[in-house]
Each structure stands twice: as C-alpha cells, then as structure tokens.
Amino acid sequence: MPKPGHAADADALDRLEEKVKQLVALVGRQRAEQARMAEELQKVTQELEATRARLQELDGTAAEAASLVKERDIIRAASAPCWNSSRASTCSVRP
C-alpha cells in the first residue's frame, strides 16, 4: 500500500516537472525571439547606414545646386543691363 505522503509528493513533483518544461519552452522561445530581433536590428542598421550615405550625397547635391543658383544670379545681374539696353550689341559685360 502506498504511503499517504507519497501521492502528494508525486503530485508536487509532477507540477514542478510541468513548470520546468514550461520554463524551458519559454527560454527556447525567448532565444528564438532574441535571434530574430538581432537579425532585424542588423537589417535596420544597414538600412540606416544606406540612408545616411544617401543623405550625405543629397546634401552635396543641394550645396552644388545652391552654388549654381548663386552663379546664375550673378550672371543675370551682370547681363541685365545688356537685356534692358536697346543697343544690346554695344553692351560689354565683364565678369
């Protein structure tokens, strides 16, 4: 005949075993999630670096465009008297 305390101990051990199994499964899921998040972080980091490079390229393009606009305005200002003159052929514009 089984001892009265033995059944309670077996039930407690069964519950403990189930909890340990659940914890092991949880740790496995957490590790898989961590690996997935590390991959996602690497991907986003690469995208961020590509975006930063593109932004630097665009900044250079914007500076070049601003320089060209300034140069155009200087040329327009210098050539305005010629266009306003009725004798454009006699206009002598020097930079």
C-alpha positions in Angstrom: 0.0 0.0 0.0 1.4 3.4 -0.9 2.3 5.9 1.8 -0.2 8.8 2.2 2.6 11.4 1.8 3.9 9.7 -1.3 1.0 10.7 -3.6 1.2 14.3 -2.5 4.9 14.3 -3.2 4.4 12.7 -6.6 1.8 15.4 -7.4 4.1 18.1 -6.3 6.9 16.7 -8.4 4.6 16.4 -11.4 3.6 20.0 -11.1 7.2 21.0 -10.7 8.2 19.0 -13.7 5.5 20.7 -15.8 6.6 24.1 -14.7 10.2 23.3 -15.6 9.1 22.1 -19.0 7.1 25.3 -19.5 10.2 27.4 -18.4 12.4 25.5 -20.8 9.9 26.1 -23.6 9.8 29.8 -22.7 13.5 30.1 -22.7 13.6 28.5 -26.1 11.0 30.9 -27.5 12.9 33.9 -25.9 16.2 32.8 -27.5 14.5 32.4 -30.9 12.9 35.9 -30.5 16.3 37.3 -29.5 17.9 35.8 -32.6 15.1 37.2 -34.8 15.5 40.6 -33.2 19.2 40.6 -33.7 18.7 39.9 -37.4 16.1 42.6 -37.6 18.5 45.0 -35.8 21.3 44.2 -38.3 18.9 44.8 -41.2 17.7 48.1 -39.9 21.2 49.2 -39.1 22.2 48.5 -42.7 19.2 50.4 -44.0 20.1 53.3 -41.7 23.7 53.4 -42.9 22.4 53.4 -46.5 20.0 56.2 -45.7 22.8 58.2 -44.1 25.0 57.8 -47.1 22.2 58.9 -49.4 21.5 61.9 -47.2 25.2 63.0 -47.4 25.0 62.6 -51.2 21.9 64.7 -51.3 23.5 67.3 -49.1 26.3 67.6 -51.5 23.9 67.9 -54.4 21.9 70.6 -52.6 25.1 72.6 -52.0 26.0 72.2 -55.6 22.6 73.4 -56.7 22.8 76.4 -54.4 26.1 77.3 -55.8 24.8 77.1 -59.4 21.8 79.2 -58.5 24.1 81.8 -57.0 26.3 81.8 -60.1 23.2 82.1 -62.3 22.0 85.1 -60.3 25.4 86.8 -60.6 25.3 86.2 -64.4 21.8 87.6 -64.6 22.7 90.6 -62.6 25.7 91.3 -64.8 23.8 90.8 -68.1 20.7 92.7 -67.1 21.9 96.0 -68.4 22.5 94.4 -71.8 19.0 93.0 -72.0 17.5 96.3 -70.9 19.5 98.3 -73.4 18.1 99.0 -76.8 21.6 98.6 -78.1 22.4 95.1 -76.8 25.2 94.8 -79.5 27.1 97.6 -77.8 27.0 96.0 -74.3 30.3 94.8 -72.9 29.9 92.7 -69.8 33.0 91.6 -68.0 33.0 89.1 -65.1 
